[in-house]
């Protein structure tokens, strides 16, 4: 796929890139808060949905592919947020081996 063409005009979703910040609490645990890192433009495409069993029942896991301009700040474990929608980043890779775009495979989370 080297040199494949991606139309930058498809980057229509302004998303806030966030990273988790862990703060120790008084009981020896940690509190997780999300800190904004940058606003990035993305192309969002649904990837699939599958049932997942959890201790409290079954729910549907919804996945998406997000394409962004290449940015060294984007890492696995971060998330992208657009309004009420939260996309947890599972993997990050170069879209077409040109160093111009990133493909993030994400899981949509409910707030």
Buried (B, 14 or more C-beta within 10 A) or exposed (E): EEEEEBEEEEBEBEBBBBBEEEEEEEEEEEEEEBEEBEEBBBBBEEEEEEEEEEEEEEEEEBBBBBBBBEBEEBEEEBBBBBEEBBBBBEEBEEBBEEEEBBBBBBBBEEE
